[in-house]
Amino acid sequence: MLGWFRKLMPREDRFFDLFARHARTVVGGAEALARLLDGGEAVRDHCRTIVALENEADEITREVMLAVRRSFITPFDRGDIKDLIQSMDDAIDTMQKTVKTVILFEQSEFQPPMREMGAVIVDAARIVAQAVELLANVGANANRLNTLTEELLRAENRSDELHEEGLKALFKQYGSSDPMKYLIGSEIYGQLEKVLDRFEDVANEISAIVIENV
């Protein structure tokens, strides 16, 4: 009965615009992170870009939380809306934490597996952007959403592999000769892996929304 009643009531659909806006900041942050991992003189510029986008993402997240409180009827469960936007925000927050490590230790050169992880992060961010565009009609897009969440999980698995490969290579190169360089590199690898972990959280939230609304 409640589900039937909700279908008849007008919904607050601006959430989908907010999800899309937030997803664009995540994609922008991921692309800047990938360029940062190319190294060179522009590293600081890319760091500033990520910080600015993370601030923008925080503002959008606050808009979503406010809209959840003010809306009489939401397109799907309020808790799911909050969990989804928070998991998306956690992804770009973790990108910013990577930036803090890079700035703190004045890094401008990055290993090939780090750059590969950056490319995987870009792919995952773009998948998220595709997925949130489909949430306005979960029923019609359920199969495609399931496919996209599976792609996000594969991206996270690939990042685990790159993380392990990178740490092994880093240890062989610096484990005994330059322990500090090893520790800094392992910290960057850890942050990059956490970004993909947060995208896995996004995949899980989207899967939950599909299950509950189809």
Contacts in CASP RR format, 6 or more apart in sequence:
PFRMAT RR
TARGET T0000
AUTHOR 0000-0000-0000
METHOD contacts of the structure
MODEL  1
MLGWFRKLMPREDRFFDLFARHARTVVGGAEALARLLDGGEAVRDHCRTI
VALENEADEITREVMLAVRRSFITPFDRGDIKDLIQSMDDAIDTMQKTVK
TVILFEQSEFQPPMREMGAVIVDAARIVAQAVELLANVGANANRLNTLTE
ELLRAENRSDELHEEGLKALFKQYGSSDPMKYLIGSEIYGQLEKVLDRFE
DVANEISAIVIENV
6 73 0 8 1.000
9 72 0 8 1.000
9 73 0 8 1.000
10 73 0 8 1.000
11 73 0 8 1.000
11 74 0 8 1.000
11 75 0 8 1.000
12 67 0 8 1.000
12 71 0 8 1.000
12 72 0 8 1.000
12 73 0 8 1.000
12 74 0 8 1.000
12 75 0 8 1.000
13 75 0 8 1.000
13 136 0 8 1.000
14 67 0 8 1.000
15 64 0 8 1.000
15 67 0 8 1.000
15 74 0 8 1.000
15 75 0 8 1.000
15 81 0 8 1.000
16 75 0 8 1.000
16 132 0 8 1.000
16 133 0 8 1.000
16 135 0 8 1.000
16 136 0 8 1.000
18 60 0 8 1.000
18 63 0 8 1.000
18 64 0 8 1.000
18 67 0 8 1.000
18 85 0 8 1.000
19 64 0 8 1.000
19 84 0 8 1.000
19 85 0 8 1.000
19 88 0 8 1.000
19 132 0 8 1.000
19 135 0 8 1.000
20 129 0 8 1.000
20 132 0 8 1.000
20 133 0 8 1.000
21 60 0 8 1.000
22 57 0 8 1.000
22 60 0 8 1.000
22 61 0 8 1.000
22 64 0 8 1.000
22 85 0 8 1.000
22 88 0 8 1.000
22 89 0 8 1.000
22 132 0 8 1.000
23 88 0 8 1.000
23 125 0 8 1.000
23 128 0 8 1.000
23 129 0 8 1.000
23 132 0 8 1.000
23 133 0 8 1.000
24 129 0 8 1.000
25 53 0 8 1.000
25 54 0 8 1.000
25 56 0 8 1.000
25 57 0 8 1.000
25 60 0 8 1.000
25 92 0 8 1.000
26 57 0 8 1.000
26 88 0 8 1.000
26 91 0 8 1.000
26 92 0 8 1.000
26 125 0 8 1.000
26 128 0 8 1.000
26 129 0 8 1.000
27 122 0 8 1.000
27 125 0 8 1.000
27 126 0 8 1.000
27 128 0 8 1.000
27 129 0 8 1.000
28 49 0 8 1.000
28 53 0 8 1.000
28 125 0 8 1.000
29 49 0 8 1.000
29 50 0 8 1.000
29 53 0 8 1.000
29 54 0 8 1.000
29 92 0 8 1.000
29 95 0 8 1.000
29 125 0 8 1.000
30 95 0 8 1.000
30 118 0 8 1.000
30 121 0 8 1.000
30 122 0 8 1.000
30 124 0 8 1.000
30 125 0 8 1.000
30 126 0 8 1.000
30 195 0 8 1.000
31 122 0 8 1.000
31 125 0 8 1.000
32 46 0 8 1.000
32 49 0 8 1.000
32 50 0 8 1.000
32 53 0 8 1.000
33 46 0 8 1.000
33 50 0 8 1.000
33 95 0 8 1.000
33 98 0 8 1.000
33 99 0 8 1.000
33 118 0 8 1.000
33 121 0 8 1.000
33 122 0 8 1.000
33 195 0 8 1.000
34 115 0 8 1.000
34 118 0 8 1.000
34 119 0 8 1.000
34 121 0 8 1.000
34 122 0 8 1.000
35 42 0 8 1.000
35 46 0 8 1.000
36 42 0 8 1.000
36 43 0 8 1.000
36 46 0 8 1.000
36 47 0 8 1.000
36 50 0 8 1.000
36 99 0 8 1.000
36 102 0 8 1.000
36 110 0 8 1.000
37 110 0 8 1.000
37 114 0 8 1.000
37 115 0 8 1.000
37 117 0 8 1.000
37 118 0 8 1.000
38 110 0 8 1.000
38 115 0 8 1.000
39 108 0 8 1.000
39 109 0 8 1.000
39 110 0 8 1.000
40 108 0 8 1.000
40 109 0 8 1.000
41 108 0 8 1.000
43 102 0 8 1.000
43 107 0 8 1.000
43 108 0 8 1.000
44 103 0 8 1.000
47 99 0 8 1.000
47 102 0 8 1.000
47 103 0 8 1.000
50 92 0 8 1.000
50 95 0 8 1.000
50 96 0 8 1.000
50 99 0 8 1.000
51 96 0 8 1.000
51 99 0 8 1.000
53 92 0 8 1.000
54 92 0 8 1.000
54 93 0 8 1.000
54 95 0 8 1.000
54 96 0 8 1.000
57 88 0 8 1.000
57 89 0 8 1.000
57 92 0 8 1.000
57 93 0 8 1.000
58 89 0 8 1.000
60 85 0 8 1.000
61 85 0 8 1.000
61 86 0 8 1.000
61 88 0 8 1.000
61 89 0 8 1.000
64 81 0 8 1.000
64 82 0 8 1.000
64 85 0 8 1.000
65 82 0 8 1.000
65 85 0 8 1.000
68 74 0 8 1.000
68 78 0 8 1.000
68 79 0 8 1.000
68 81 0 8 1.000
68 82 0 8 1.000
74 81 0 8 1.000
75 81 0 8 1.000
75 135 0 8 1.000
75 136 0 8 1.000
76 138 0 8 1.000
76 209 0 8 1.000
76 212 0 8 1.000
76 213 0 8 1.000
77 209 0 8 1.000
77 212 0 8 1.000
80 205 0 8 1.000
80 208 0 8 1.000
80 209 0 8 1.000
80 212 0 8 1.000
83 205 0 8 1.000
83 208 0 8 1.000
84 202 0 8 1.000
84 205 0 8 1.000
84 206 0 8 1.000
84 209 0 8 1.000
87 198 0 8 1.000
87 201 0 8 1.000
87 202 0 8 1.000
87 204 0 8 1.000
87 205 0 8 1.000
88 128 0 8 1.000
88 132 0 8 1.000
88 202 0 8 1.000
90 198 0 8 1.000
90 201 0 8 1.000
91 125 0 8 1.000
91 128 0 8 1.000
91 195 0 8 1.000
91 198 0 8 1.000
91 199 0 8 1.000
91 201 0 8 1.000
91 202 0 8 1.000
93 198 0 8 1.000
94 191 0 8 1.000
94 194 0 8 1.000
94 195 0 8 1.000
94 198 0 8 1.000
95 121 0 8 1.000
95 195 0 8 1.000
97 191 0 8 1.000
97 194 0 8 1.000
98 188 0 8 1.000
98 191 0 8 1.000
98 192 0 8 1.000
98 195 0 8 1.000
101 107 0 8 1.000
101 184 0 8 1.000
101 187 0 8 1.000
101 188 0 8 1.000
101 191 0 8 1.000
102 188 0 8 1.000
105 184 0 8 1.000
105 187 0 8 1.000
107 184 0 8 1.000
107 185 0 8 1.000
107 188 0 8 1.000
110 188 0 8 1.000
111 166 0 8 1.000
111 169 0 8 1.000
111 170 0 8 1.000
111 185 0 8 1.000
113 162 0 8 1.000
113 163 0 8 1.000
113 165 0 8 1.000
113 166 0 8 1.000
113 169 0 8 1.000
113 189 0 8 1.000
114 166 0 8 1.000
114 185 0 8 1.000
114 188 0 8 1.000
114 189 0 8 1.000
114 192 0 8 1.000
116 162 0 8 1.000
117 159 0 8 1.000
117 162 0 8 1.000
117 163 0 8 1.000
117 189 0 8 1.000
117 192 0 8 1.000
117 193 0 8 1.000
117 196 0 8 1.000
118 192 0 8 1.000
120 155 0 8 1.000
120 158 0 8 1.000
120 159 0 8 1.000
120 162 0 8 1.000
120 196 0 8 1.000
121 159 0 8 1.000
121 192 0 8 1.000
121 195 0 8 1.000
121 196 0 8 1.000
121 199 0 8 1.000
123 155 0 8 1.000
124 152 0 8 1.000
124 155 0 8 1.000
124 156 0 8 1.000
124 196 0 8 1.000
124 199 0 8 1.000
125 199 0 8 1.000
127 148 0 8 1.000
127 151 0 8 1.000
127 152 0 8 1.000
127 155 0 8 1.000
127 199 0 8 1.000
128 152 0 8 1.000
128 199 0 8 1.000
128 202 0 8 1.000
130 148 0 8 1.000
131 145 0 8 1.000
131 148 0 8 1.000
131 149 0 8 1.000
131 152 0 8 1.000
131 202 0 8 1.000
131 206 0 8 1.000
134 141 0 8 1.000
134 144 0 8 1.000
134 145 0 8 1.000
134 148 0 8 1.000
135 141 0 8 1.000
135 145 0 8 1.000
135 206 0 8 1.000
135 209 0 8 1.000
138 145 0 8 1.000
138 209 0 8 1.000
138 210 0 8 1.000
138 213 0 8 1.000
138 214 0 8 1.000
139 210 0 8 1.000
139 213 0 8 1.000
139 214 0 8 1.000
142 210 0 8 1.000
142 214 0 8 1.000
145 206 0 8 1.000
145 207 0 8 1.000
145 210 0 8 1.000
146 207 0 8 1.000
146 210 0 8 1.000
148 203 0 8 1.000
148 206 0 8 1.000
149 203 0 8 1.000
149 204 0 8 1.000
149 206 0 8 1.000
149 207 0 8 1.000
149 210 0 8 1.000
150 203 0 8 1.000
152 199 0 8 1.000
152 200 0 8 1.000
152 202 0 8 1.000
152 203 0 8 1.000
153 200 0 8 1.000
153 203 0 8 1.000
155 196 0 8 1.000
155 199 0 8 1.000
156 196 0 8 1.000
156 197 0 8 1.000
156 199 0 8 1.000
156 200 0 8 1.000
156 203 0 8 1.000
159 192 0 8 1.000
159 193 0 8 1.000
159 195 0 8 1.000
159 196 0 8 1.000
160 193 0 8 1.000
160 196 0 8 1.000
163 189 0 8 1.000
163 190 0 8 1.000
163 192 0 8 1.000
163 193 0 8 1.000
166 189 0 8 1.000
167 186 0 8 1.000
167 189 0 8 1.000
170 182 0 8 1.000
170 185 0 8 1.000
170 186 0 8 1.000
170 189 0 8 1.000
171 182 0 8 1.000
173 182 0 8 1.000
174 181 0 8 1.000
174 182 0 8 1.000
175 182 0 8 1.000
END
